[in-house]
Amino acid sequence: MHPTLATLFLMSLGLGTTLTFMSSHWLLAWMGLEISTLAILPMMAQNHHPRAVEATIKYFLVQATAASMLLFLTTLNALMTGSWLIMPLSTPLIMTLMILTLALKMGLAPLHYWLPEVLQGLDLTTGLILSTWQKLAPFILMMQMTYNTDMWLPTALGLASTLAGGWAGLNQTQLRKILAYSSIAHLGWMIIIVQHSPKLAFLALIIYIFSTAAAFLMFNMMIVTKINALALTWSKTPTLTATTLLVFLSLGGLPPLTGFLPKWAILQELVTQELPLTATILALTALLSLYFYLRLCYTMALTIAPNTNNALTPWRLKSQQTMLPLSIMTTTSLTLLPLTPAILAFIY
């Protein structure tokens, strides 16, 4: 893609998300979501591969369905209340349908089936944008809607997402699908806590974005898309391989890495809200996600590559990619846990 077009689309992505962040009006928020969707579609189809085109069409149909539902529900709410302001909606039915619509846009279970297939058809750079930046705008709307409400639906969606993301990721061999199910499971943690502590949910989202961005940038740097290819990474980039192992463990939520911070804080908040059963189920589903992260670690660290390798030798070529974004994301996803008291004090 021409650099001018890429810059235009990236600026449009930023504009759409910023519009949604700033808006207190449903039409302006809807407009921001649509600008983001239309900006990422050409980036998804830029490779002109049948799989990329298929993923683009699937993504467009899902997002168009969610956008039409969003516009219909907000119009219905405006007819009933006389206001377009973003707030807890007029009737429980409209509120429930709106939460389900935003869940479809983000890929929460049981409305998650499009996300792994779409992510599998994209290159790693566009997949990074889809897994991180595109989650921000609908998540902010979800935070504003569910604030100071007491609904069972966010908890149900969160538990379903953590279970679906954990179970479905166990038998995957494609790294992009594994990261898609990882995204579903992490979003489940955030949605469960969003109505009790929106700031904590947003902190979990930011830490997830840094960790997932580090994983995508590492895969892009090492040119791998399957689990089997990870066995050869030690001969390509030993230092980066060791760092990747720590990033996987951080995504799994193991101390003393940053990924432990949001899970620890979310479980503590759930116990404070007198929801010990929900906290217990969440802690158990975290083991499912941890298992497929450990599979990746096992393949990278404990699997010996074959002696006869007929594949290409990209490790003999100097990489032309910049290391600054990868360094920032990796450092953030590994070293923030000692700052937990200061971060939580800032939130509360």
Secondary structure per residue as TSV (DSSP state, phi and psi in degrees):
chain	resnum	aa	ss	phi	psi
A	1	M	-	360.0	140.4
A	2	H	-	-63.7	139.6
A	3	P	H	-57.0	-33.5
A	4	T	H	-65.4	-43.0
A	5	L	H	-66.5	-41.8
A	6	A	H	-61.4	-41.7
A	7	T	H	-63.2	-41.6
A	8	L	H	-61.4	-44.6
A	9	F	H	-68.7	-39.1
A	10	L	H	-66.7	-38.7
A	11	M	H	-65.4	-36.4
A	12	S	H	-66.7	-37.7
A	13	L	H	-59.6	-46.9
A	14	G	H	-63.3	-39.1
A	15	L	H	-64.5	-44.9
A	16	G	H	-62.5	-45.0
A	17	T	H	-66.6	-39.3
A	18	T	H	-64.3	-39.8
A	19	L	H	-59.4	-43.8
A	20	T	H	-66.3	-39.1
A	21	F	H	-60.8	-42.7
A	22	M	H	-82.4	-17.0
A	23	S	-	-81.8	142.6
A	24	S	-	-114.6	12.7
A	25	H	B	-123.0	133.8
A	26	W	H	-63.4	-38.2
A	27	L	H	-65.6	-40.3
A	28	L	H	-67.3	-38.5
A	29	A	H	-64.4	-42.4
A	30	W	H	-62.6	-40.2
A	31	M	H	-62.9	-40.8
A	32	G	H	-63.2	-41.6
A	33	L	H	-61.5	-41.0
A	34	E	H	-69.8	-37.8
A	35	I	H	-61.8	-42.9
A	36	S	H	-62.4	-42.8
A	37	T	H	-64.8	-46.5
A	38	L	H	-67.3	-27.9
A	39	A	H	-74.6	-33.3
A	40	I	H	-85.0	-20.0
A	41	L	H	-59.7	-48.0
A	42	P	H	-63.0	-31.1
A	43	M	H	-68.9	-33.0
A	44	M	H	-70.9	-34.6
A	45	A	T	-97.6	11.2
A	46	Q	T	-67.9	-23.1
A	47	N	T	-80.1	-12.7
A	48	H	-	56.9	28.5
A	49	H	-	-92.7	143.5
A	50	P	H	-54.4	-37.0
A	51	R	H	-68.6	-37.3
A	52	A	H	-68.5	-40.7
A	53	V	H	-64.8	-40.7
A	54	E	H	-62.3	-44.0
A	55	A	H	-63.4	-38.1
A	56	T	H	-64.2	-43.1
A	57	I	H	-65.4	-42.1
A	58	K	H	-61.2	-45.4
A	59	Y	H	-63.5	-42.0
A	60	F	H	-62.7	-43.5
A	61	L	H	-65.4	-42.2
A	62	V	H	-64.9	-46.7
A	63	Q	H	-68.1	-34.7
A	64	A	H	-66.7	-39.2
A	65	T	H	-62.9	-46.2
A	66	A	H	-64.9	-39.8
A	67	A	H	-66.3	-40.8
A	68	S	H	-66.2	-39.6
A	69	M	H	-63.5	-40.8
A	70	L	H	-62.1	-45.2
A	71	L	H	-66.0	-40.5
A	72	F	H	-63.4	-44.7
A	73	L	H	-69.8	-39.2
A	74	T	H	-68.6	-35.5
A	75	T	H	-64.8	-42.4
A	76	L	H	-63.3	-40.6
A	77	N	H	-65.9	-38.1
A	78	A	H	-66.0	-35.5
A	79	L	H	-65.6	-34.1
A	80	M	H	-83.8	-31.4
A	81	T	H	-109.8	-18.3
A	82	G	S	76.2	16.9
A	83	S	-	-140.4	142.8
A	84	W	-	-101.0	8.8
A	85	L	B	-68.6	146.1
A	86	I	-	-79.6	115.1
A	87	M	S	-161.2	171.8
A	88	P	S	-53.0	127.0
A	89	L	-	-76.7	173.9
A	90	S	S	-68.0	-43.4
A	91	T	S	-123.6	153.1
A	92	P	H	-59.5	-33.6
A	93	L	H	-64.9	-47.0
A	94	I	H	-64.2	-39.9
A	95	M	H	-61.2	-44.6
A	96	T	H	-64.0	-45.8
A	97	L	H	-65.2	-35.3
A	98	M	H	-67.3	-42.0
A	99	I	H	-63.1	-40.6
A	100	L	H	-64.9	-36.1
A	101	T	H	-64.8	-45.7
A	102	L	H	-66.7	-32.8
A	103	A	H	-64.0	-37.4
A	104	L	H	-65.3	-39.7
A	105	K	H	-65.7	-35.4
A	106	M	H	-86.1	-26.0
A	107	G	T	94.6	35.3
A	108	L	-	-80.3	145.4
A	109	A	T	-68.1	145.1
A	110	P	T	-89.6	21.3
A	111	L	S	-106.9	35.3
A	112	H	-	-105.2	-0.7
A	113	Y	T	-65.8	-23.3
A	114	W	H	-76.2	-28.5
A	115	L	H	-65.2	-49.8
A	116	P	H	-61.7	-39.2
A	117	E	H	-68.8	-38.9
A	118	V	H	-67.3	-46.3
A	119	L	H	-63.9	-32.7
A	120	Q	H	-66.1	-28.9
A	121	G	T	-87.0	-0.1
A	122	L	S	-105.0	158.9
A	123	D	-	-74.7	167.7
A	124	L	H	-67.4	-32.4
A	125	T	H	-69.2	-47.0
A	126	T	H	-67.9	-35.4
A	127	G	H	-62.3	-34.6
A	128	L	H	-62.2	-44.5
A	129	I	H	-64.5	-42.7
A	130	L	H	-65.2	-35.9
A	131	S	H	-82.2	-17.3
A	132	T	T	-119.6	-70.7
A	133	W	H	-62.2	-39.3
A	134	Q	H	-71.2	-9.9
A	135	K	H	-83.7	-19.1
A	136	L	H	-66.9	-50.2
A	137	A	H	-64.4	-51.6
A	138	P	H	-64.8	-29.0
A	139	F	H	-68.7	-38.1
A	140	I	H	-63.5	-41.3
A	141	L	H	-63.3	-39.6
A	142	M	H	-63.3	-39.4
A	143	M	H	-62.7	-43.4
A	144	Q	H	-68.6	-33.7
A	145	M	H	-76.3	-39.6
A	146	T	H	-92.6	2.4
A	147	Y	T	-67.3	132.1
A	148	N	T	59.2	34.4
A	149	T	-	-117.9	161.4
A	150	D	-	-128.4	85.3
A	151	M	-	-119.5	150.6
A	152	W	S	-84.5	-20.2
A	153	L	H	-65.2	-46.5
A	154	P	H	-59.0	-38.1
A	155	T	H	-65.5	-42.2
A	156	A	H	-63.8	-44.2
A	157	L	H	-63.4	-39.2
A	158	G	H	-65.3	-46.0
A	159	L	H	-64.9	-41.1
A	160	A	H	-63.6	-38.4
A	161	S	H	-68.8	-43.0
A	162	T	H	-64.9	-38.6
A	163	L	H	-68.2	-47.9
A	164	A	H	-64.6	-44.0
A	165	G	H	-63.6	-36.4
A	166	G	H	-72.7	-49.9
A	167	W	H	-66.3	-46.7
A	168	A	H	-70.5	-23.5
A	169	G	T	-80.5	-7.4
A	170	L	T	-68.9	-36.8
A	171	N	T	-107.4	22.4
A	172	Q	-	-89.5	145.8
A	173	T	-	-114.5	-13.9
A	174	Q	B	-89.9	128.3
A	175	L	H	-64.3	-35.3
A	176	R	H	-67.6	-36.7
A	177	K	H	-69.1	-37.0
A	178	I	H	-61.5	-43.4
A	179	L	H	-69.0	-28.4
A	180	A	H	-67.4	-46.0
A	181	Y	H	-68.6	-31.4
A	182	S	H	-62.7	-39.9
A	183	S	H	-62.4	-42.6
A	184	I	H	-62.0	-44.6
A	185	A	H	-65.4	-43.1
A	186	H	H	-65.6	-39.2
A	187	L	H	-62.8	-32.3
A	188	G	H	-61.0	-42.3
A	189	W	H	-60.3	-41.4
A	190	M	H	-69.5	-41.2
A	191	I	H	-68.0	-33.9
A	192	I	H	-62.7	-38.1
A	193	I	H	-94.4	-5.9
A	194	V	T	-65.4	-32.5
A	195	Q	T	-84.5	-13.7
A	196	H	T	-95.0	-38.3
A	197	S	-	-149.3	87.3
A	198	P	H	-59.6	-35.3
A	199	K	H	-65.4	-38.5
A	200	L	H	-67.8	-38.3
A	201	A	H	-63.0	-41.4
A	202	F	H	-68.1	-36.2
A	203	L	H	-61.7	-42.9
A	204	A	H	-62.0	-38.2
A	205	L	H	-64.6	-43.3
A	206	I	H	-64.3	-43.7
A	207	I	H	-65.7	-38.5
A	208	Y	H	-61.4	-41.6
A	209	I	H	-62.1	-44.3
A	210	F	H	-63.6	-44.6
A	211	S	H	-67.7	-43.7
A	212	T	H	-68.1	-37.9
A	213	A	H	-61.7	-40.4
A	214	A	H	-61.7	-42.1
A	215	A	H	-64.5	-46.4
A	216	F	H	-62.7	-43.1
A	217	L	H	-65.7	-35.3
A	218	M	H	-67.6	-43.6
A	219	F	H	-62.1	-38.2
A	220	N	H	-68.0	-37.0
A	221	M	H	-68.6	-38.3
A	222	M	H	-91.2	-4.6
A	223	I	T	57.1	57.8
A	224	V	-	-129.9	143.5
A	225	T	-	-132.4	-7.0
A	226	K	B	-126.0	158.6
A	227	I	T	-63.2	-40.1
A	228	N	G	-60.8	-33.6
A	229	A	G	-68.5	-18.9
A	230	L	G	-66.9	-22.7
A	231	A	G	-66.3	-20.5
A	232	L	G	-95.4	-2.2
A	233	T	H	-71.2	-25.9
A	234	W	H	-64.7	-35.5
A	235	S	H	-76.9	-19.0
A	236	K	H	-82.8	-60.6
A	237	T	-	-139.9	88.6
A	238	P	H	-60.1	-43.7
A	239	T	H	-65.1	-44.2
A	240	L	H	-66.1	-34.1
A	241	T	H	-63.8	-44.6
A	242	A	H	-62.3	-39.5
A	243	T	H	-67.3	-37.0
A	244	T	H	-62.4	-38.7
A	245	L	H	-57.8	-43.3
A	246	L	H	-67.3	-35.7
A	247	V	H	-65.1	-41.1
A	248	F	H	-61.5	-43.6
A	249	L	H	-66.4	-32.6
A	250	S	H	-66.9	-41.5
A	251	L	H	-62.2	-32.7
A	252	G	H	-74.5	-15.4
A	253	G	T	90.0	32.5
A	254	L	-	-94.2	136.7
A	255	P	T	-73.8	154.5
A	256	P	T	-95.1	36.0
A	257	L	S	-93.8	165.5
A	258	T	T	-62.8	-32.5
A	259	G	T	-61.6	-18.0
A	260	F	H	-73.8	-25.6
A	261	L	H	-60.0	-56.2
A	262	P	H	-66.2	-35.5
A	263	K	H	-69.1	-40.8
A	264	W	H	-61.9	-46.6
A	265	A	H	-66.8	-37.0
A	266	I	H	-67.8	-43.8
A	267	L	H	-62.9	-39.9
A	268	Q	H	-64.5	-40.5
A	269	E	H	-67.7	-37.8
A	270	L	H	-65.0	-39.8
A	271	V	H	-65.8	-38.4
A	272	T	H	-63.0	-35.9
A	273	Q	T	-81.2	9.7
A	274	E	T	61.8	46.4
A	275	L	-	-125.2	60.6
A	276	P	H	-67.5	-32.9
A	277	L	H	-65.6	-44.0
A	278	T	H	-61.2	-41.5
A	279	A	H	-63.5	-38.9
A	280	T	H	-65.8	-44.1
A	281	I	H	-63.2	-41.3
A	282	L	H	-61.8	-43.9
A	283	A	H	-62.3	-36.9
A	284	L	H	-71.3	-39.7
A	285	T	H	-68.6	-24.3
A	286	A	H	-62.7	-27.5
A	287	L	H	-66.6	-32.3
A	288	L	H	-63.8	-47.2
A	289	S	H	-64.9	-38.9
A	290	L	H	-61.4	-32.0
A	291	Y	H	-64.4	-45.8
A	292	F	H	-76.8	-19.9
A	293	Y	H	-69.3	-38.8
A	294	L	H	-66.9	-30.1
A	295	R	H	-60.6	-43.5
A	296	L	H	-64.6	-41.5
A	297	C	H	-63.7	-40.8
A	298	Y	H	-62.0	-43.5
A	299	T	H	-64.5	-38.0
A	300	M	H	-77.3	-37.3
A	301	A	H	-102.0	-29.8
A	302	L	S	-117.7	6.8
A	303	T	-	-107.3	129.0
A	304	I	-	-87.8	128.8
A	305	A	-	-69.5	151.4
A	306	P	-	-63.4	147.8
A	307	N	S	-68.4	-35.9
A	308	T	S	-98.9	110.3
A	309	N	-	-117.0	112.3
A	310	N	-	-95.0	6.7
A	311	A	S	-79.4	174.3
A	312	L	-	-67.2	162.3
A	313	T	-	-117.8	73.7
A	314	P	G	-68.8	-17.0
A	315	W	G	-73.5	-12.3
A	316	R	G	-83.7	-10.4
A	317	L	S	-100.5	142.7
A	318	K	-	-74.1	129.7
A	319	S	-	-72.7	137.2
A	320	Q	-	-95.1	3.1
A	321	Q	S	-83.4	148.2
A	322	T	-	-78.4	142.4
A	323	M	S	-97.4	-8.2
A	324	L	H	-62.7	-48.8
A	325	P	H	-60.0	-41.7
A	326	L	H	-63.4	-40.5
A	327	S	H	-63.8	-43.4
A	328	I	H	-65.0	-47.1
A	329	M	H	-64.2	-41.5
A	330	T	H	-66.8	-45.9
A	331	T	H	-60.5	-43.0
A	332	T	H	-65.8	-40.5
A	333	S	H	-76.3	-6.4
A	334	L	H	-114.3	-24.6
A	335	T	H	-121.4	10.4
A	336	L	-	-87.1	-10.7
A	337	L	G	-59.5	-39.2
A	338	P	G	-61.1	-18.6
A	339	L	G	-90.5	10.6
A	340	T	H	-55.6	-48.1
A	341	P	H	-57.4	-42.1
A	342	A	H	-67.7	-39.6
A	343	I	H	-66.6	-46.2
A	344	L	H	-67.3	-34.8
A	345	A	H	-64.7	-35.8
A	346	F	H	-68.6	-36.0
A	347	I	H	-70.7	-48.1
A	348	Y	-	-91.2	360.0
